Amino acid sequence: MSERTNRSAAPEWPTPERRPAAIFAADIAGYSKAMHDDERGAMQALQATRKIADHLISAHHGRIANTAGDSVLAEFARVPDAVACALAVQRALAEAKGHAGRFRLRIGIHLGDVMVHEGDLFGDGVNIAARLQAAAEPGGLRLSEAAYREVSDRPDIRFVDLGAQRLKNIARPVRIYAVPSPEAAVSRIRLPRPALAALLLAGLGLAGGLAWPHVAPERRGMASPAGTPTVSGEPARPPLSLVVLPLANQSGDPEQDYLAEQIAEDLSADLARAPGTFVIAHGTARSYEGRPVAPRAVGRELGVRYVVQGSLRHGAGQVRFAVQLTDVETGAALWADRFDGARADLAAAQDALIAQVGRALGIRLLEAATQGRAGHPADAVDLVMRGQALLNRPFARENHAGARPLFERALALDPVNAHARLGLAEVLVDGVLNGWTGEREGDLDRAEQAVAAVLRDDPTHPFAHYLRGETLRARARYPEALAAFDRVLALNPSFARAHAYRGLIHIFLGRAEETEADIAAALRLSPKDPLVGAWLARDGLAKLHLGRDEAAIPALQRAAAVNPLFDFPHLYLACAFARLGREAEARASLARFLTLRPGYTIARYRKLTSGDPTFLAQRERIYDGLRRAGLPER
């Protein structure tokens, strides 16, 4: 047969149509087991479930592209229609009686391009929707970030920000938002409270639907003082949410405060690495230091379910500390223990403590989380703790200057101490970012070497990836810095600072509209953090980049009130006021800024830049406002 004849005989596949779509993927939870147990009953329930789902898809202007018995793939022209359909389906099934009420759907929605061939849907967008569906809890809905943006202003839907996550066979992390099932939402408000031991005996595990790493800002206007989402005025606490308060130092020696504080910080960091936990950042926990607190009051204020608190005595080489875990909803002490032994054995005691808290909460902690302290000389561990205590004080040049020699001395005693390496790297990169060093390149090189050494030994260390992101930010390598912060949050979704700095990076990448969600997540995790002023200033700056001058002012005024010595909120306020024609307020804000940072000019501000064209275009708004306020060009 000739080549020409062979070509003409080959089947011709038409080029698939490509178009954007809201992709709706759903499947029936528990269908296979139900079919195994009762084929006839499962089939009747399947038919009743599909009748409801198919009708509502059609009613919301959707088109069913493919079905496989217990699953359905549909497309919608608009995300709001797809989301409205998903919520209607879940509500109808939750309220249905008989066969129609037996099953629940897991639904995923993504906005992206699809290829259409003979009515069926193909492409990467379909794969993402399917992965979202597989990750949803029965009765729940998960959206990609692209889909969420289309419905984020819906006042009647409470979204839960689960952060950036790796999905199977999807190259890039996908930021995921969840809408809990109607039944789950009710159970979180009126959940009966049997003893925790009974729950554990019943085999309560960490299903994906129980983990609420981040809660999106409440859109109903009802919030607790800490910004905790509320329903009917009551906090909606994530099931495995907790705060570790600093231990009360009962040694009678204020010099030992650092030890009490560091034990609590280590415990917070290690618990935050456990899958499914929501841990309030240590920066906010420290705001309760030195004052008597009631666990139930702390739980209401921070929106958490559990509080860990205790006391410490230290003297003559001996350490005694006691710790208690309290369920703030019942006021019951679920577990308590104490350690009494040699100071040199403290690291092992901390690891045992973390494991016991984990068991009491019904979670299995990552073994790697507590291995970093093992085998290090006690003197080096003590020096690291003292250095970290200085870094936990209000952000200031003198605290960093005092911490640096402590980390260096620790490394002289123990050259492979990961905590000392990271402490030194933090001091060095903060010095570069804040202009506190005359050895910029040398300090950055040294910080990068220290971080790289830790990551060689532990590629999953969240704080090491965070500091890597900070070194990349200092070198203006913003896309790489964003990837580093995404990696942090994949490892530890409760890392407040990573959210905040990811929000800043979005501005430099010309994506200022994404900053607000990250800052909101940081504030949710650490509403009393020493860096709250800086986070609010970034939220205000993002709004200025977007031309939302009026909306920027409240955040910037809060930033200035939280930390009056932080200079940039006053500069941004001067810009906002000037662009709004409020000249007297602009001049007053600029005068305050120049008191804090004399001799500053627009030329100096231009050095904080990136090559992104959207960023550069938006930055012209800032220059315009600063000129109107009266800031000198040079």
C-alpha positions as CSV (number, residue, x, y, z in Angstrom):
1,M,0.0,0.0,0.0
2,S,1.3,3.4,-0.9
3,E,2.1,6.0,1.7
4,R,-0.6,8.2,0.2
5,T,-3.2,5.4,0.5
6,N,-2.1,4.6,4.0
7,R,-2.5,8.2,5.1
8,S,-6.0,8.5,3.7
9,A,-7.0,5.3,5.5
10,A,-5.8,6.5,8.9
11,P,-8.6,7.7,11.2
12,E,-9.0,11.5,11.4
13,W,-9.3,12.9,14.9
14,P,-10.8,16.4,14.8
15,T,-8.8,19.0,16.7
16,P,-10.5,19.3,20.2
17,E,-12.2,22.5,21.0
18,R,-10.5,24.4,23.8
19,R,-12.4,26.7,26.1
20,P,-12.4,28.1,29.6
21,A,-14.9,26.4,32.0
22,A,-15.8,26.0,35.6
23,I,-15.1,22.3,36.0
24,F,-17.3,20.4,38.5
25,A,-16.1,16.9,39.6
26,A,-18.1,14.9,42.1
27,D,-18.2,11.3,43.4
28,I,-20.3,9.4,46.0
29,A,-18.5,8.8,49.2
30,G,-18.6,5.2,50.4
31,Y,-20.3,3.8,47.3
32,S,-18.0,0.8,46.7
33,K,-18.4,-0.4,50.3
34,A,-22.2,0.1,50.1
35,M,-22.4,-1.8,46.9
36,H,-20.4,-4.7,48.5
37,D,-22.7,-4.8,51.5
38,D,-26.0,-4.3,49.8
39,E,-26.1,-4.2,46.0
40,R,-29.8,-3.6,45.6
41,G,-30.0,-0.9,48.3
42,A,-26.9,0.8,47.0
43,M,-28.2,0.9,43.5
44,Q,-31.5,2.4,44.7
45,A,-29.6,5.0,46.7
46,L,-27.3,5.7,43.7
47,Q,-30.3,6.3,41.4
48,A,-32.0,8.7,43.9
49,T,-28.7,10.6,44.5
50,R,-28.0,11.0,40.8
51,K,-31.6,12.1,40.1
52,I,-31.1,15.0,42.6
53,A,-27.6,15.9,41.4
54,D,-28.4,15.7,37.7
55,H,-31.5,17.9,38.1
56,L,-29.7,20.5,40.1
57,I,-26.8,20.6,37.6
58,S,-29.2,21.3,34.8
59,A,-31.1,23.9,36.9
60,H,-27.9,25.8,37.5
61,H,-27.0,25.9,33.7
62,G,-24.5,23.1,33.9
63,R,-23.8,20.4,31.3
64,I,-22.9,16.9,32.3
65,A,-19.9,15.7,30.3
66,N,-19.3,12.3,31.7
67,T,-20.6,9.9,34.3
68,A,-19.2,6.7,35.7
69,G,-22.0,5.5,38.0
70,D,-20.8,6.9,41.3
71,S,-19.1,10.0,39.7
72,V,-20.1,12.9,37.5
73,L,-18.0,15.4,35.6
74,A,-19.8,18.6,34.5
75,E,-18.9,22.1,33.1
76,F,-20.4,25.5,33.9
77,A,-19.8,28.7,32.1
78,R,-19.5,30.5,35.4
79,V,-17.9,29.6,38.7
80,P,-20.8,31.1,40.7
81,D,-23.2,28.8,39.0
82,A,-21.0,25.8,39.7
83,V,-20.7,26.7,43.4
84,A,-24.4,27.4,43.8
85,C,-25.1,24.0,42.2
86,A,-22.6,22.2,44.6
87,L,-24.1,23.9,47.7
88,A,-27.6,23.1,46.5
89,V,-26.7,19.4,45.9
90,Q,-25.0,19.0,49.3
91,R,-27.9,20.7,51.1
92,A,-30.5,18.6,49.2
93,L,-28.8,15.4,50.1
94,A,-28.3,16.4,53.7
95,E,-32.0,17.1,54.0
96,A,-33.3,14.2,51.9
97,K,-35.1,11.2,53.4
98,G,-35.0,7.5,52.4
99,H,-32.7,6.3,49.7
100,A,-31.8,9.8,48.6
101,G,-30.4,10.7,52.0
102,R,-28.1,7.7,52.2
103,F,-25.1,9.0,50.3
104,R,-23.0,12.2,50.4
105,L,-21.0,13.7,47.5
106,R,-17.4,14.9,47.5
107,I,-17.2,17.8,45.1
108,G,-14.2,19.7,43.6
109,I,-14.4,22.9,41.4
110,H,-11.7,24.4,39.4
111,L,-11.6,27.3,36.8
112,G,-9.4,26.5,33.8
113,D,-9.2,25.5,30.2
114,V,-10.7,22.3,29.0
115,M,-10.5,20.3,25.8
116,V,-13.8,19.0,24.5
117,H,-13.9,15.9,22.3
118,E,-17.3,14.3,21.5
119,G,-18.8,16.1,24.4
120,D,-16.3,14.8,27.0
121,L,-13.8,17.0,28.9
122,F,-10.1,16.5,29.0
123,G,-7.0,18.4,30.1
124,D,-5.0,19.5,33.2
125,G,-8.0,21.5,34.5
126,V,-10.1,18.4,34.7
127,N,-7.3,16.6,36.6
128,I,-7.1,19.4,39.1
129,A,-10.9,19.3,39.7
130,A,-10.7,15.6,40.2
131,R,-7.9,15.9,42.8
132,L,-9.9,18.5,44.6
133,Q,-12.9,16.2,44.7
134,A,-10.8,13.4,46.0
135,A,-9.5,15.6,48.9
136,A,-12.9,16.8,50.0
137,E,-14.8,15.3,52.9
138,P,-18.2,13.6,52.3
139,G,-20.7,16.4,52.0
140,G,-18.0,18.9,51.5
141,L,-16.7,21.1,48.6
142,R,-13.2,22.2,47.7
143,L,-12.2,24.9,45.3
144,S,-8.9,25.9,43.6
145,E,-7.7,29.4,44.2
146,A,-8.7,30.3,40.6
147,A,-12.3,29.2,41.3
148,Y,-12.3,30.8,44.8
149,R,-11.5,34.3,43.4
150,E,-14.7,34.2,41.4
151,V,-16.9,33.8,44.5
152,S,-14.7,35.2,47.3
153,D,-17.1,38.1,47.9
154,R,-20.1,35.8,48.6
155,P,-21.3,37.0,52.1
156,D,-23.4,33.8,52.6
157,I,-20.5,31.3,52.2
158,R,-17.8,30.6,54.8
159,F,-14.6,29.6,53.1
160,V,-11.8,27.8,54.8
161,D,-8.3,28.5,53.4
162,L,-6.3,25.3,53.5
163,G,-3.2,26.9,52.0
164,A,-1.1,25.7,49.1
165,Q,-1.1,21.9,48.8
166,R,0.5,19.3,46.5
167,L,-2.0,17.3,44.5
168,K,-1.2,14.0,43.0
169,N,0.4,14.3,39.5
170,I,-0.1,18.1,39.5
171,A,3.3,19.8,39.1
172,R,2.7,23.0,41.0
173,P,1.1,23.4,44.5
174,V,-2.6,24.4,44.3
175,R,-4.0,26.7,47.0
176,I,-7.2,25.2,48.2
177,Y,-10.4,26.6,49.8
178,A,-13.0,24.4,51.5
179,V,-16.7,24.8,52.2
180,P,-17.4,22.3,55.0
181,S,-20.5,20.1,54.7
182,P,-23.8,21.4,56.1
183,E,-23.7,18.7,58.8
184,A,-20.0,19.4,59.7
185,A,-20.7,23.1,60.0
186,V,-23.6,22.3,62.4
187,S,-21.5,19.8,64.4
188,R,-18.7,22.3,64.9
189,I,-21.2,24.6,66.7
190,R,-23.3,22.1,68.7
191,L,-21.0,19.1,68.9
192,P,-21.7,16.8,71.8
193,R,-18.7,16.6,74.1
194,P,-18.0,13.1,75.2
195,A,-14.7,12.4,77.0
196,L,-11.7,12.5,74.7
197,A,-10.8,9.0,75.8
198,A,-14.0,7.7,74.4
199,L,-13.4,9.5,71.1
200,L,-9.9,7.9,70.9
201,L,-11.3,4.5,71.7
202,A,-13.8,5.0,69.0
203,G,-10.9,5.4,66.5
204,L,-11.3,9.1,65.8
205,G,-8.6,9.9,63.2
206,L,-7.5,12.9,61.2
207,A,-9.6,12.8,58.0
208,G,-8.9,15.6,55.6
209,G,-12.3,17.2,56.5
210,L,-11.3,17.7,60.1
211,A,-8.2,19.7,59.5
212,W,-8.8,23.5,59.4
213,P,-5.3,24.9,59.0
214,H,-6.5,28.4,58.1
215,V,-9.8,30.1,58.5
216,A,-10.7,32.8,55.9
217,P,-11.9,36.1,57.2
218,E,-15.5,36.0,58.5
219,R,-17.8,37.8,56.0
220,R,-20.8,38.2,58.2
221,G,-19.4,41.0,60.3
222,M,-19.4,39.0,63.6
223,A,-16.0,38.2,64.9
224,S,-14.4,37.6,68.3
225,P,-11.8,40.1,69.5
226,A,-9.1,38.1,67.9
227,G,-10.9,37.9,64.6
228,T,-12.1,34.3,65.1
229,P,-14.8,33.4,62.7
230,T,-18.2,33.1,64.4
231,V,-21.6,31.6,63.8
232,S,-24.4,33.1,65.8
233,G,-21.8,34.9,67.8
234,E,-20.0,31.8,69.1
235,P,-16.5,30.9,68.0
236,A,-16.2,28.1,65.4
237,R,-13.1,26.4,66.8
238,P,-11.1,24.1,64.5
239,P,-11.2,20.6,66.1
240,L,-7.4,20.3,66.7
241,S,-6.6,23.9,67.5
242,L,-4.5,24.9,70.4
243,V,-2.2,27.4,71.9
244,V,0.9,26.7,74.1
245,L,1.3,29.4,76.7
246,P,4.7,30.3,78.0
247,L,5.4,28.4,81.2
248,A,5.3,30.4,84.4
249,N,8.8,30.9,85.7
250,Q,8.6,30.1,89.4
251,S,12.4,30.0,90.0
252,G,12.4,33.5,91.5
253,D,15.1,34.4,88.9
254,P,14.0,36.5,85.9
255,E,17.2,35.3,84.1
256,Q,15.5,32.0,83.7
257,D,12.5,33.4,81.8
258,Y,14.2,32.4,78.6
259,L,14.1,28.7,79.5
260,A,10.3,28.8,80.3
261,E,9.7,30.6,77.1
262,Q,11.8,28.4,74.9
263,I,10.2,25.2,76.1
264,A,6.8,26.6,75.1
265,E,8.1,27.8,71.7
266,D,9.7,24.4,70.9
267,L,6.4,22.6,71.9
268,S,4.4,25.0,69.7
269,A,6.7,24.5,66.7
270,D,6.7,20.7,67.0
271,L,3.0,20.4,67.4
272,A,2.4,22.7,64.4
273,R,4.2,20.1,62.3
274,A,1.7,17.4,63.1
275,P,-0.9,16.8,60.3
276,G,-4.2,18.5,61.0
277,T,-3.2,20.8,63.9
278,F,-3.9,24.5,64.0
279,V,-1.4,26.1,66.4
280,I,-1.5,29.8,67.4
281,A,1.9,31.3,66.8
282,H,4.3,31.7,69.7
283,G,4.5,35.4,69.1
284,T,0.8,35.8,70.2
285,A,1.1,33.2,73.0
286,R,3.8,35.4,74.5
287,S,1.3,38.2,75.0
288,Y,-0.1,36.2,77.9
289,E,3.3,35.9,79.6
290,G,3.5,36.9,83.3
291,R,-0.2,37.3,84.0
292,P,-2.7,34.8,85.3
293,V,-5.1,33.5,82.6
294,A,-8.1,31.3,82.5
295,P,-7.9,28.6,79.8
296,R,-11.5,29.2,78.8
297,A,-11.0,32.9,78.4
298,V,-7.9,32.3,76.2
299,G,-9.8,29.8,74.1
300,R,-12.6,32.3,73.5
301,E,-10.1,35.1,72.7
302,L,-8.0,33.1,70.2
303,G,-10.7,30.7,68.9
304,V,-8.9,27.5,69.9
305,R,-10.1,24.3,71.4
306,Y,-7.2,23.4,73.7
307,V,-4.8,25.3,75.9
308,V,-1.4,24.0,77.1
309,Q,0.0,25.8,80.2
310,G,2.3,25.1,83.0
311,S,5.1,26.2,85.3
312,L,8.9,25.8,85.6
313,R,11.5,25.9,88.4
314,H,15.2,25.8,87.6
315,G,18.2,25.9,89.9
316,A,21.4,24.2,90.8
317,G,21.4,22.2,87.6
318,Q,17.9,20.8,88.3
319,V,14.7,21.5,86.3
320,R,11.2,20.9,87.4
321,F,8.2,21.7,85.2
322,A,4.6,20.8,85.2
323,V,2.2,21.0,82.1
324,Q,-1.5,20.6,81.7
325,L,-3.7,20.3,78.6
326,T,-7.2,21.8,79.0
327,D,-10.3,21.5,76.8
328,V,-11.6,25.1,76.8
329,E,-15.1,24.1,75.8
330,T,-15.6,21.9,78.9
331,G,-13.0,23.3,81.2
332,A,-11.8,19.8,81.8
333,A,-8.1,19.0,82.3
334,L,-7.5,16.2,79.7
335,W,-4.0,15.4,80.7
336,A,-1.3,16.6,83.1
337,D,2.3,15.6,83.8
338,R,5.5,16.9,85.3
339,F,9.3,16.5,84.8
340,D,11.8,16.6,87.6
341,G,15.4,16.0,86.8
342,A,18.8,17.2,85.6
343,R,19.1,20.2,83.3
344,A,21.1,18.1,80.9
345,D,18.1,15.8,80.4
346,L,15.8,18.6,79.4
347,A,15.8,17.9,75.7
348,A,14.7,14.3,76.2
349,A,12.0,15.5,78.6
350,Q,10.7,18.0,76.0
351,D,10.4,15.3,73.4
352,A,8.5,13.0,75.8
353,L,6.2,15.9,76.7
354,I,5.4,16.6,73.0
355,A,4.6,12.9,72.4
356,Q,2.3,12.9,75.4
357,V,0.4,16.0,74.3
358,G,0.1,14.4,70.9
359,R,-1.3,11.2,72.3
360,A,-3.8,13.1,74.5
361,L,-5.0,15.0,71.4
362,G,-5.3,11.8,69.4
363,I,-2.6,12.7,66.8
364,R,0.6,11.1,65.7
365,L,3.4,13.6,65.7
366,L,6.2,13.5,63.1
367,E,9.2,11.8,64.6
368,A,11.5,14.2,62.9
369,A,10.0,17.1,64.6
370,T,11.8,16.4,67.9
371,Q,15.1,15.0,66.7
372,G,16.9,18.3,66.3
373,R,17.7,18.7,70.0
374,A,19.0,15.2,70.6
375,G,22.7,14.7,71.1
376,H,23.8,18.3,71.4
377,P,25.9,19.6,74.3
378,A,23.8,21.1,77.1
379,D,25.8,24.4,77.1
380,A,25.2,24.9,73.3
381,V,21.5,24.2,73.8
382,D,21.3,26.8,76.6
383,L,23.1,29.4,74.5
384,V,20.7,28.8,71.6
385,M,17.7,29.2,73.9
386,R,19.1,32.5,75.2
387,G,19.6,33.7,71.7
388,Q,16.1,32.7,70.6
389,A,14.6,34.5,73.6
390,L,16.3,37.7,72.5
391,L,14.8,37.3,69.0
392,N,11.4,36.8,70.5
393,R,11.5,40.2,72.1
394,P,10.1,43.2,70.1
395,F,11.9,43.4,66.8
396,A,14.9,45.7,67.3
397,R,18.5,46.0,66.2
398,E,19.9,45.7,69.7
399,N,18.1,42.4,70.3
400,H,19.6,41.0,67.1
401,A,23.0,42.3,68.0
402,G,22.8,40.5,71.4
403,A,21.6,37.2,69.9
404,R,24.3,36.9,67.3
405,P,27.3,36.2,69.6
406,L,25.2,33.6,71.5
407,F,24.5,31.6,68.4
408,E,28.1,31.9,67.3
409,R,29.3,30.7,70.7
410,A,26.8,27.8,70.5
411,L,28.3,26.8,67.0
412,A,31.8,27.0,68.4
413,L,30.7,24.3,71.0
414,D,28.5,22.4,68.6
415,P,29.2,23.1,64.9
416,V,26.3,21.0,63.6
417,N,23.6,22.4,65.9
418,A,20.7,23.1,63.6
419,H,19.0,25.5,65.9
420,A,22.2,27.6,66.3
421,R,22.7,27.6,62.5
422,L,19.2,28.8,61.9
423,G,19.4,31.4,64.7
424,L,22.5,32.9,63.2
425,A,21.0,32.8,59.7
426,E,17.9,34.7,61.0
427,V,20.1,37.4,62.6
428,L,22.2,37.8,59.5
429,V,19.3,38.0,57.0
430,D,17.3,40.3,59.2
431,G,20.3,42.6,59.4
432,V,20.6,42.7,55.6
433,L,16.8,43.3,55.0
434,N,16.8,46.1,57.6
435,G,20.0,47.8,56.6
436,W,21.8,47.0,59.9
437,T,24.9,45.6,58.3
438,G,27.8,46.9,56.2
439,E,28.6,43.4,55.1
440,R,25.5,42.7,53.0
441,E,26.9,40.1,50.6
442,G,29.1,38.4,53.1
443,D,26.2,38.1,55.6
444,L,23.8,36.8,53.0
445,D,26.4,34.2,51.8
446,R,26.9,33.0,55.4
447,A,23.1,32.9,56.1
448,E,22.5,30.8,52.9
449,Q,25.3,28.4,53.9
450,A,23.8,27.9,57.3
451,V,20.3,27.3,55.9
452,A,21.6,24.9,53.2
453,A,23.5,22.9,55.9
454,V,20.3,22.4,57.8
455,L,18.2,21.4,54.8
456,R,20.8,18.8,53.8
457,D,20.2,17.1,57.1
458,D,16.4,17.7,57.2
459,P,14.8,18.7,53.8
460,T,11.5,19.1,55.5
461,H,12.5,21.7,58.2
462,P,9.9,24.5,57.9
463,F,11.9,27.2,59.5
464,A,14.9,26.5,57.3
465,H,12.7,26.9,54.2
466,Y,11.3,30.1,55.7
467,L,14.8,31.5,56.1
468,R,15.7,30.4,52.6
469,G,12.7,32.4,51.4
470,E,14.0,35.4,53.3
471,T,17.5,35.2,51.8
472,L,15.9,35.0,48.3
473,R,13.7,38.0,49.2
474,A,16.9,39.9,50.2
475,R,18.4,39.1,46.8
476,A,15.1,40.3,45.1
477,R,14.6,36.8,43.6
478,Y,10.9,37.0,44.3
479,P,9.5,34.0,42.3
480,E,11.9,31.7,44.1
481,A,11.1,33.3,47.4
482,L,7.4,32.7,46.8
483,A,8.1,29.0,46.1
484,A,10.1,28.8,49.4
485,F,7.2,30.3,51.4
486,D,4.8,27.9,49.6
487,R,7.0,25.0,50.7
488,V,7.0,26.3,54.3
489,L,3.2,26.3,54.4
490,A,3.0,22.9,52.8
491,L,5.1,21.6,55.7
492,N,3.6,23.7,58.5
493,P,0.3,25.4,57.6
494,S,0.3,27.3,60.9
495,F,3.5,29.3,60.1
496,A,2.1,32.8,60.5
497,R,5.2,34.6,59.3
498,A,5.3,32.6,56.1
499,H,1.8,33.8,55.3
500,A,2.8,37.4,56.0
501,Y,5.9,37.4,53.9
502,R,4.2,35.5,51.0
503,G,1.7,38.4,51.1
504,L,4.6,40.9,50.7
505,I,6.1,38.9,47.8
506,H,2.7,39.0,46.0
507,I,3.1,42.8,45.9
508,F,6.5,42.6,44.2
509,L,5.2,40.1,41.7
510,G,2.4,42.4,40.6
511,R,-0.2,40.3,42.4
512,A,-1.2,42.7,45.2
513,E,-4.8,41.5,45.1
514,E,-3.6,38.2,46.7
515,T,-1.9,39.9,49.6
516,E,-5.0,40.4,51.8
517,A,-5.8,36.7,52.1
518,D,-2.3,35.9,53.3
519,I,-2.2,38.8,55.8
520,A,-5.6,37.7,57.1
521,A,-4.2,34.1,57.6
522,A,-1.2,35.4,59.5
523,L,-3.4,37.6,61.7
524,R,-5.7,34.6,62.4
525,L,-2.7,32.5,63.5
526,S,-1.0,35.2,65.5
527,P,-3.4,38.1,66.3
528,K,-1.0,39.5,69.0
529,D,2.3,38.9,67.2
530,P,5.1,41.4,67.7
531,L,5.1,41.8,63.9
532,V,1.4,42.6,63.5
533,G,2.2,46.2,62.8
534,A,4.4,45.2,59.8
535,W,1.8,42.8,58.5
536,L,-1.0,45.4,58.6
537,A,1.4,47.9,56.8
538,R,1.8,45.3,54.0
539,D,-2.0,45.0,53.7
540,G,-2.2,48.7,53.4
541,L,0.6,48.9,50.9
542,A,-1.1,46.3,48.7
543,K,-4.3,48.4,48.7
544,L,-2.3,51.4,47.7
545,H,-0.8,49.4,44.8
546,L,-4.3,48.6,43.7
547,G,-5.5,52.2,43.9
548,R,-7.7,51.6,46.9
549,D,-6.4,54.5,48.9
550,E,-9.4,55.0,51.1
551,A,-9.4,51.3,52.0
552,A,-5.7,51.3,52.9
553,I,-6.1,53.9,55.6
554,P,-7.7,51.8,58.4
555,A,-5.0,49.1,58.1
556,L,-2.2,51.6,58.1
557,Q,-3.6,53.5,61.1
558,R,-3.9,50.2,63.0
559,A,-0.3,49.4,62.0
560,A,0.9,52.8,63.3
561,A,-1.1,52.4,66.6
562,V,0.3,48.9,67.2
563,N,3.9,50.0,66.9
564,P,4.3,53.8,66.8
565,L,8.0,53.5,66.3
566,F,7.6,51.5,63.0
567,D,8.1,54.2,60.3
568,F,6.7,52.9,57.1
569,P,3.0,53.0,58.1
570,H,3.3,56.8,58.4
571,L,4.9,57.0,54.9
572,Y,2.1,55.0,53.4
573,L,-0.5,57.1,55.2
574,A,1.1,60.2,53.8
575,C,0.8,58.8,50.4
576,A,-2.9,57.7,50.8
577,F,-3.9,61.0,52.4
578,A,-2.2,63.0,49.7
579,R,-3.8,61.1,46.8
580,L,-7.2,61.7,48.5
581,G,-6.6,65.4,48.8
582,R,-6.3,65.4,52.6
583,E,-3.3,67.6,52.6
584,A,-3.0,68.5,56.3
585,E,-3.1,64.8,57.3
586,A,-0.6,63.9,54.6
587,R,1.8,66.5,55.9
588,A,1.4,65.4,59.5
589,S,2.0,61.7,58.6
590,L,5.1,62.6,56.5
591,A,6.5,64.7,59.3
592,R,6.1,61.7,61.7
593,F,7.8,59.4,59.2
594,L,10.8,61.8,58.7
595,T,11.2,62.1,62.5
596,L,11.6,58.3,62.6
597,R,13.7,58.1,59.4
598,P,15.4,61.4,58.7
599,G,16.7,62.2,55.2
600,Y,14.6,59.7,53.4
601,T,13.8,60.4,49.8
602,I,11.8,59.0,46.9
603,A,15.1,57.9,45.3
604,R,15.8,55.7,48.3
605,Y,12.3,54.2,48.1
606,R,12.9,53.3,44.5
607,K,15.6,50.8,45.6
608,L,12.8,48.6,47.0
609,T,11.8,47.3,43.6
610,S,11.3,44.4,41.2
611,G,11.2,44.0,37.4
612,D,7.6,43.0,37.2
613,P,5.8,45.3,34.8
614,T,2.5,45.3,36.8
615,F,4.4,46.1,40.0
616,L,6.3,49.0,38.3
617,A,3.1,50.4,36.9
618,Q,1.4,50.2,40.3
619,R,4.4,51.7,42.0
620,E,3.9,55.0,40.1
621,R,0.8,55.5,42.3
622,I,3.1,55.5,45.3
623,Y,5.5,57.9,43.8
624,D,2.7,60.2,42.9
625,G,1.3,60.2,46.5
626,L,4.7,60.7,48.0
627,R,5.4,63.7,45.8
628,R,2.1,65.2,46.6
629,A,2.8,64.7,50.3
630,G,6.1,66.6,49.9
631,L,8.7,63.8,50.2
632,P,11.9,65.1,48.4
633,E,12.9,63.3,45.2
634,R,16.6,63.2,46.3
